[in-house]
Amino acid sequence: MLGVISNQRTPKTREWIRSTYMSEAASLEGVLLRFVIGRHGLNQDDKKRLRAERRKHGDLELIAASDFAQAGGIFSCIDKLFEWFPHAVRNYPGAAFYGKADDDSLVDVPRLVEMLRPAASLPNVYAGYVQYDSFIRDEWKHCGWGASPVGAAHGHTAACPAGRASGPFPFVVGALTLMGGDLARWFEGSSMVKDFVARGRASQKEAKHWDCGYSDVTLGHVLAEGGRTANLSVSLVSFRDALRDATYGAMKAERFVAAHHLRTEASFRAAHALTRKVDRWAAKLHPCTPWHQTSHLATTWRGDPQGGDEEPARLSKAMRQFGCCGAWRMCELQPLQP
């Protein structure tokens, strides 16, 4: 079950998506895609246009979240992110995976389905392109980002205010975020998550508030808090070399399941053409390791001055500083040629 976060201002983008990857996904058994739009903040013209679009295509999902017209849109994507997963669990129960993609991403859904098969038996999957960060609780923003655990452990010490920041913790970047069905059901039923969302929405009236810029980091923070306080055991599945991004040089996979930051119809069609050109490939799931025993990460980025290509001892020391994740496991999916 994949939700594409969209809004009332981007009907053309939805057409680009329908004419590329969504049309292919429609033929896949057991796969469902929806455009996710918030109900709050829509004016009468918005509602009229969206009703007409929904009647025509049947692929819009309006959820109980703010949308772009509300408060200038600075809360809309984080509000929809945190509402989408519970909404999807309640309205589309029984999925093996629940996912969220940005509407400036192209997702190769057939390959994503195949890539996830080896991870289907893992408990509480949280999957995508993994990075690491910390979170300033009273400011609703991040501090101490790192492309690797070593960089984030150093960043937490060097850049985060003492006593006010949680972390470091892993998070999955927002281009494509996936949860296993069991983790999504925990997320939907967790009183801790409900309280956090209520505080986040109340913060929208304050000078310091949650906003779209840190939505993926904020989700990682919440799952990390679940790991710390509820002993939640998560299988963090890192997609090795399987995502690309037009603005982030480390995400430049040739065989990808998602391409991010596509701004034009031409860029969508070019990315879609690439997915058709590349020979069929599968993914290998490397053995998962308990978090504190992890001594090697294939996904470290050499451009990170605090930790790309770390030595095992250095990485192991950093992993022990992640207080969230004692019960977590680190897993890696690596695309392989057939």
Buried (B, 14 or more C-beta within 10 A) or exposed (E): BBBBBBBBEBEEBBBBBBEBBBEBBEEEEEBBBBBBBBBBBBEEEBEEEBEEBBEEEEBBBBBEBBBBBBBEBBBBBBBBBBBBBBBBBEEBEEBBBBBBBBBBBBBBBBBBBBBBEBBEEBEBBBBBBBBBBBBBBEBBBBBBBBBBBBBBBBBBEEBBEEEEBBBBBBBBBBBBBBBBBBBBBBBBEBEBBBEBBEEBBEBBEEEEBBBBBBBBBBBBBBBBBBBBEEEBBBBBBBBBBBBBBBEBEBBEBEBBBBBBBBEEBEBBBEBBEBBEEBEEBBBEBBEBBBBBEBBBBEBBBEEBEBBBEBEEEBBBBBBBBBEBBBBBBBBBBBBEEE
